[in-house]
């Protein structure tokens, strides 16, 4: 939809579901769509499934994580007219905390567990670039609506390397290669 209205409505629903923020506290016009991030992450709970590559050619069977995430995330900034009311859903959120940029950097360096997609955006500096734009009240310079930031490129930047210098995550590469080889949509589970 024009101006990402559908995404903004979805964000309002998720803010209510997870943080208990009433939709009227975050009007649609308080959201700005910045960019998109292509993220891939495997489950870390240790559960595995068996998959086969190239079955028609006597392929190999290997174990892969049982589930994972592979998504395009829309990055929005919300600047509501007043502080929204919070009532976190305990099934979704264990705690809420406010940070300055310095406090967030220190907290992350302390080795806390955060979602992989947030960690790569923080380590690459994107979070702080957006945060600075919010503080300047000028998001125009950070609007990249025609860009999809790739996870491996953000990881490269975080490591001080050039974008494009790291390959896609292994699980993605294996799935892509198997799909192309077989002309189907992904690895075939072996039962």
VOKOL-181915 format. One line per 10 residues: their letters; for each residue x, y, z of N, C-alpha, C, O. Coordinates in steps of 0.2 Angstrom, whole numbers, plus 5000, padded with zeros to 4 digits. Each point is the difference from the previous one (the first is absolute). Last residue first. Example, Ala and Ser with C-alpha at 12.3 -4.5 7.8 and 13.67 -1.06 7.14 Angstrom:
SA> 5064 4989 5035 5004 5006 5001 4996 5005 5003 5003 5006 5001; 4999 4966 4999 4996 5006 5000 5004 5006 5000 5005 4999 5003;
END
This chain:
XXXXXXXXXX> 5059 4807 5030 4996 4997 5005 5003 4993 5001 4997 4997 5005; 5012 5028 4984 5000 4992 5000 4997 4997 5006 5001 5002 5005; 4996 5023 4980 5001 4996 5006 5000 4993 4999 4997 4997 4996; 5011 5022 4986 4995 4995 5001 5001 4996 5007 5005 4997 5001; 5002 5029 4990 5002 4994 5002 4994 4995 5001 4995 5002 5003; 4998 5018 4982 5005 5000 5005 5002 4992 5002 4998 4996 4996; 4987 5013 4985 5001 5006 5005 5004 4999 5006 5000 5004 5004; 5004 4985 4970 4994 5000 5005 5002 5006 5005 5005 5003 4999; 5010 4988 4983 4994 5004 4997 4994 5000 5005 4994 5001 4997; 5029 4989 5006 4994 4996 4999 4994 5004 4996 4996 4997 4998;
XXXXXXXXXX> 5025 5014 5007 5002 4993 4997 4994 4996 4998 5000 4996 4995; 4998 5025 5017 5002 5001 4993 5001 4993 4996 4999 4999 4994; 4997 5001 5029 4994 5002 4996 5001 5001 4993 4997 4997 4996; 5021 4998 5019 4996 4994 4999 4993 5002 4996 4998 4996 4996; 5017 5022 5010 5003 4995 4995 4996 4994 4999 4999 4998 4994; 4993 5018 5022 5000 5003 4993 5003 4995 4995 4997 4999 4995; 5004 4995 5028 4994 5000 4997 4999 5002 4993 4997 4997 4996; 5024 5005 5015 4998 4993 4998 4993 4999 4998 4999 4996 4995; 5008 5026 5011 5004 4998 4994 4998 4992 4999 4999 4999 4994; 4992 5010 5025 4997 5003 4995 5004 4998 4993 4996 4998 4995;
XXXXXXXXXX> 5013 4995 5025 4993 4997 5000 4997 5003 4994 4997 4996 4996; 5024 5013 5010 5000 4994 4997 4993 4997 4999 4999 4997 4994; 5004 5029 5005 5001 4995 5005 4999 4993 4997 4997 4999 4995; 5013 5020 4989 4994 4999 5003 5000 4994 5006 5005 4996 4999; 5018 5016 4994 4995 4996 4996 4993 5000 5005 5001 5002 5006; 5018 5018 4993 4998 4994 5004 4995 4997 4996 4996 5003 4997; 5013 5018 4996 5006 4995 5001 4998 4994 5004 5004 4996 5000; 4981 5023 4994 5001 4995 4994 5006 4996 5001 5001 4995 4996; 5001 5028 5016 4993 4997 4998 5002 4995 4995 5004 5002 4995; 5017 5003 5020 4996 5003 4995 4993 4996 4999 5000 4994 5001;
XXXXXXXXXX> 5013 5007 5023 5001 4997 4993 4995 5004 4995 4996 5003 5002; 5005 4997 5023 5005 5005 4997 5002 4998 4993 5005 5002 4997; 4978 4988 5019 5007 4997 5000 5005 5005 4997 5006 4998 5000; 4971 5007 4999 5001 5000 5007 5008 4997 5001 5003 5002 5005; 4989 4999 4973 5001 5007 5002 5002 4999 5008 5004 5004 5002; 4989 4976 4988 5007 5002 4998 5001 5007 5002 5006 5001 5003; 4973 4991 5002 5005 4996 5004 5007 5002 4998 5005 5001 5004; 4977 5007 4984 5000 5003 5006 5006 4997 5005 5003 5004 5003; 4993 4986 4976 5003 5006 4999 5000 5004 5007 5005 5004 5001; 4984 4976 4998 5007 4999 5000 5004 5006 4998 5006 5001 5002;
XXXXXXXXXX> 4970 5000 5000 5003 4998 5006 5007 4999 4999 5004 5003 5005; 4983 5014 4979 5001 4993 5001 5004 4998 5006 5005 5004 5002; 4978 5017 4989 5007 4999 5004 5000 4992 5001 4996 4997 5003; 4990 5018 4979 4999 4994 5005 5007 4999 5002 5004 4997 4997; 4984 5026 4990 5006 4995 5002 4997 4995 5005 4996 5001 5004; 4992 5018 4987 5002 4996 4995 5005 4995 5001 5003 4997 4996; 4990 5019 5020 4994 4996 4998 5001 4996 4994 4997 4995 4999; 5015 5020 5019 5003 4996 4995 4995 4995 4997 5001 4994 5001; 5003 5029 5016 4995 4996 4996 5004 4997 4995 5003 5003 4995; 5007 5012 5020 5001 4993 5002 4995 4996 4996 4999 4994 5001;
XXXXXXXXXX> 5002 5031 4999 5007 4997 4998 5001 4993 5001 5005 4997 4998; 4975 5014 5008 5001 5000 4993 5006 4997 4998 5000 4997 4995; 4991 5008 5028 5001 4993 4997 5001 5000 4993 5001 4994 4997; 5000 5023 5025 5001 5000 4993 5001 4993 4997 5006 4998 5000; 4994 5011 5023 4993 5001 4998 5000 5001 4992 4997 5004 4997; 5021 4990 5019 5001 5006 4996 4993 5002 4998 4999 5006 4997; 5003 4974 5015 5002 5006 5004 5000 5006 4997 4999 5005 5003; 4997 4976 4984 4994 5001 5004 5002 5006 5005 4996 5005 5000; 5021 4987 4987 4996 5004 4996 4993 5002 5003 4998 5005 4999; 5019 4981 5012 5002 5007 4999 4995 5004 4996 4999 5006 5002;
XXXXXXXXXX> 4997 4971 5000 4998 5004 5006 5003 5007 5000 4996 5004 5002; 5008 4982 4980 4993 5001 5000 4999 5004 5006 4996 5005 5000; 5025 4988 4998 4999 5004 4995 4993 5003 5000 4998 5005 4999; 5008 4977 5015 5003 5007 5003 4999 5005 4994 4998 5006 5002; 4996 4972 4993 4996 5002 5006 5002 5007 5002 4995 5004 5001; 5019 4985 4983 4993 5003 4997 4996 5002 5006 4997 5006 4999; 5025 4983 5003 4999 5007 5001 4994 5003 4997 4998 5006 5001; 5011 4971 5001 5002 5003 4994 4999 5008 5000 5003 5004 4996; 4991 4982 5023 5008 4999 4998 5002 5004 4994 5005 5002 5000; 4971 4996 5006 5004 5004 5005 5008 5000 4998 5003 5006 5000;
XXXXXXXXXX> 4983 4981 4987 4998 5007 4998 5004 5005 5005 5002 5005 4998; 5000 4971 5006 5003 5002 4994 4999 5008 4998 5004 5003 4997; 4984 4987 5022 5008 5001 5001 5003 5002 4994 5005 5004 5000; 4972 4992 4999 5002 5006 5003 5007 5001 5001 5003 5005 4999; 4989 4975 4992 4999 5006 4995 5002 5006 5003 5002 5005 4997; 4999 4975 5016 5005 5001 4995 4999 5006 4996 5005 5003 4998; 4986 4998 5027 4998 4996 4994 5006 5001 4994 5003 5006 5000; 5004 4994 5025 4995 5004 4997 4999 4997 4993 5004 4995 4998; 5010 5002 5027 4997 4996 4995 4994 5005 4997 4996 5002 5003; 5028 5006 5009 4993 4998 5001 4997 4997 4994 5003 5000 4995;
XXXXXXXXXX> 5020 5009 5010 4999 4993 4998 4992 4998 5002 4999 4994 5000; 5013 5028 5002 5000 4996 5006 4998 4993 4999 5000 4996 5004; 5000 5022 4980 5007 4998 5001 5000 4995 5006 5005 4996 5000; 4975 5015 4996 5001 4995 4994 5007 4997 5001 5001 4994 5000; 4993 5023 5015 4996 4995 5001 5001 4994 4995 5001 4994 5002; 5010 5027 4995 5003 4997 5005 4996 4993 5002 5003 4995 5001; 4988 5019 4982 5006 4998 4998 5004 4995 5006 5002 4995 4998; 4978 5017 5007 4999 4995 4996 5006 4996 4997 5001 4994 5001; 5001 5026 5012 4998 4994 5004 4998 4994 4996 5002 4995 5002; 5004 5025 4987 5005 4998 5003 4998 4994 5005 5004 4995 5000;
XXXXXXXXXX> 4979 5016 4989 5004 4997 4995 5006 4997 5003 5002 4994 4999; 4978 5008 5017 5003 5005 4996 5004 4996 4995 5001 4994 5000; 4977 4995 5011 5007 5001 4999 5002 5006 4997 4996 5003 4996; 4983 4982 5018 5002 5005 4996 5007 5001 5000 5004 4998 5005; 4979 4980 4998 5005 5004 5003 5002 5006 4995 5000 4998 4994; 4983 4978 5014 5001 5006 4995 5005 5004 5004 5000 5001 5006; 4993 4971 4994 5001 5006 5003 5001 5006 4995 5001 4998 4994; 4990 4980 5001 5002 4999 5007 5002 5006 5004 4999 5000 5006; 4984 4993 4972 5005 5005 5002 5002 4998 5007 4995 5000 5005; 4988 4988 4983 5004 5002 4995 5006 5004 5002 5006 4999 4997;
XXXXXXXXXX> 4977 4992 5017 5001 4994 4996 5005 5002 4994 5002 4996 4996; 4990 5020 5020 5005 4996 5003 5002 4993 4996 5005 4997 5001; 4987 5029 4992 4997 4993 5000 5005 4995 5003 5005 4999 4996; 4994 5029 5008 5003 4994 4997 4997 4994 5001 4998 4998 5006; 4996 5027 4995 4997 4995 5004 5003 4993 4997 4996 4997 4997; 5006 5033 5000 5003 4993 4999 4997 4995 5005 4998 5002 5006; 4998 5024 4980 4998 4996 5006 5003 4993 4999 4998 4997 4995; 5012 5025 4992 4995 4995 5000 5000 4996 5007 5004 4999 5003; 5004 5027 4991 5002 4993 5002 4995 4995 5001 4995 5001 5003; 5001 5019 4980 5001 5000 5007 5003 4993 5001 5000 4995 4996;
XXXXXXXXXX> 4997 5011 4982 5000 5006 5003 5001 5001 5007 5002 5005 5003; 5010 4975 4982 4993 5002 5002 5000 5007 5003 5005 5002 5003; 5011 4984 4981 5001 5006 5004 4993 5002 5002 4997 5005 4997; 5016 4972 4991 4994 5003 5003 5001 5006 5004 5004 4999 5005; 5008 4985 4974 5001 5004 5005 4993 5003 5003 4996 5003 4995; 5012 4974 4989 4996 5006 5001 5002 5004 5007 5003 4997 5004; 5004 4982 4977 5002 5004 5005 4996 5006 5001 5000 5004 4995; 4996 4970 4995 4999 5007 4998 5002 5004 5006 4998 4999 5006; 5010 4976 4986 4998 5004 5005 4999 5007 4998 5005 5003 4997; 4996 4971 4992 5002 5007 4998 4996 5004 5006 4994 5000 5000;
XXXXXXXXXX> 5015 4974 5002 4995 5005 4999 5003 5006 4997 5006 5002 5001; 4997 4973 5010 5002 5002 4994 4995 5005 4998 4995 4999 4997; 5012 4984 5025 4996 5006 4998 5004 5002 4993 5006 5000 5000; 4991 4974 5013 5004 5006 4999 4996 5006 4998 4994 4999 4998; 5007 4972 5011 4996 5006 4997 5005 5006 5000 5006 5000 5002; 5002 4978 5003 4993 4999 4998 4996 5005 4997 4996 4999 4996; 5031 4998 5000 4995 5002 5006 4993 4999 4998 4998 5000 4994; 5018 4983 4994 5000 5008 5000 4995 5002 5006 4997 4996 5003; 5018 4981 4987 4996 5003 5004 5000 5007 5000 5005 5003 4999; 4999 4978 4981 5003 5004 5005 4995 5002 5005 4994 5000 4998;
XXXXXXXXXX> 5011 4983 4978 4995 5002 5006 5004 5004 5005 5005 4997 5002; 5000 5000 4970 5002 4999 5007 4994 5002 5005 4996 5004 4998; 5002 4987 4975 5002 5005 5004 5002 4998 5007 4999 4994 5002; 4994 4996 4975 5003 4996 5006 5003 5005 5005 5006 4999 5003; 4981 5009 4978 5007 4998 4998 5004 4996 5006 5006 5001 5000; 4971 5007 5002 5000 4997 4994 5007 4998 4997 5001 4996 4996; 4997 5017 5024 4997 4993 5001 5000 4996 4994 5002 4994 4999; 5007 5029 5009 5001 4996 4994 4998 4993 5001 5004 4996 4997; 4997 5014 5026 5001 5004 4994 5002 4995 4994 5003 4995 5001; 4983 5004 5024 5004 4996 4995 5001 5005 4994 4995 5004 4998;
XXXXXXXXXX> 5000 4996 5031 4998 5003 4993 5005 4996 4995 5005 4998 5002; 4985 5001 5026 5004 4998 4995 4998 5002 4993 4994 5000 4999; 5005 5013 5026 4996 4995 4995 5005 4998 4995 5005 5003 4999; 4996 5008 5028 5002 4999 4993 4995 4996 4996 4996 4996 5003; 5009 5020 5022 4996 4995 4997 5002 5000 4992 5001 5005 4997; 5008 5010 5020 5003 4994 4999 4996 4994 4997 5003 4995 4998; 4993 5030 5006 4998 4996 5005 5003 4993 5000 4998 4995 5004; 5004 5025 4981 5005 4999 5005 4998 4995 5006 5004 5000 5005; 4989 5008 4967 4998 4999 5007 5006 4998 5004 5005 4997 4998; 4999 5018 4981 4998 4993 5001 4998 4999 5008 5002 5004 5004;
XXXXXXXXXX> 4997 5018 4977 5003 4997 5006 4998 4993 5002 4994 4999 4999; 5006 5025 4983 5000 4992 5000 5003 4998 5006 5005 5002 5002; 4986 5022 4984 5002 4997 5006 4999 4992 5000 4995 4998 4997; 5004 5028 4990 4999 4993 4998 5004 4996 5006 5006 5001 5000; 4983 5025 5000 5006 4996 5001 4998 4993 4999 4995 4997 5002; 4996 5030 4991 4999 4993 5001 5006 4997 5002 5006 5002 4998; 4985 5025 5005 5003 4995 4996 4998 4993 5001 4995 4999 5004; 4994 5022 5006 5007 5002 4998 5003 4995 4994 5002 5003 4995; 4973 5007 5016 5003 4994 4997 5007 5002 4997 5000 5005 4996; 4984 5006 5024 5004 5001 4994 5003 4994 4998 5004 4997 5004;
XXXXXXXXXX> 4975 5012 5014 5004 4995 4997 5003 5003 4994 4997 5003 4996; 4986 5008 5016 5006 5000 5004 5005 4995 4998 5006 5000 5002; 4972 5003 4988 5004 5005 4998 5007 5001 5004 5004 5004 4999; 4978 4980 5007 5003 4998 4994 5005 5005 4997 5006 4998 4998; 4989 5001 5029 4996 5001 4993 5004 4999 4994 5007 5000 5000; 4994 4993 5026 5005 5000 4995 4996 5001 4993 5000 4995 4996; 4989 5005 5025 5006 5003 5002 5005 5000 4995 5005 5004 5000; 4974 4985 4996 4999 5008 5000 5006 5003 5003 5001 5006 4999; 4998 4970 5001 5001 5003 4994 4999 5008 4999 5004 5003 4996; 5005 4984 5027 4993 5001 4996 5002 5003 4993 5004 5005 5000;
XXXXXXXXXX> 5012 4979 5014 5000 5007 4998 4993 5001 4996 4999 4997 4995; 5012 4982 5015 4994 5003 5003 4999 5008 4998 4997 5003 5004; 5021 4980 4989 5001 5005 5005 4994 5003 5003 5001 5004 5005; 4997 4978 4979 5006 4999 5004 5002 5005 5005 5002 4997 5006; 4978 5005 4980 5000 4993 5002 5006 4999 5004 5000 4996 5006; 4998 5025 4984 4994 4999 5005 5001 4993 5003 4999 4999 5006; 5016 5007 4977 5001 5004 5006 4995 4999 5005 5001 4999 5006; 4995 4991 4973 5006 4996 5004 5002 5004 5007 5001 4997 5005; 4983 5013 4980 4997 4994 5003 5005 4996 5004 4999 4998 5006; 5009 5021 4982 4995 5002 5005 4997 4994 5004 5000 5000 5006;
XXXXXXXXXX> 5013 4996 4974 5004 5002 5006 4996 5002 5006 5001 4998 5006; 4988 4997 4974 5002 4994 5003 5005 5002 5006 4999 4996 5005; 4993 5022 4982 4995 4997 5004 5002 4993 5003 4998 4999 5006; 5018 5011 4980 4999 5004 5006 4994 4998 5004 5000 5000 5006; 5004 4989 4974 5005 4999 5004 5000 5004 5007 5001 4997 5005; 4984 5008 4977 4999 4993 5003 5005 4998 5005 4998 4997 5005; 5005 5023 4983 4995 5001 5005 4998 4993 5003 4998 4999 5006; 5020 5011 4978 5001 4994 5005 4994 5000 5005 5001 4998 5006; 5001 5017 4975 5003 5002 5006 5000 4995 5005 5000 5002 5006; 4985 4991 4976 5003 5006 4999 5003 5002 5007 4996 4999 5005;
X> 5000 4975 4991 4996 5006 5000 5004 5006 5000 5006 5000 5002;
END
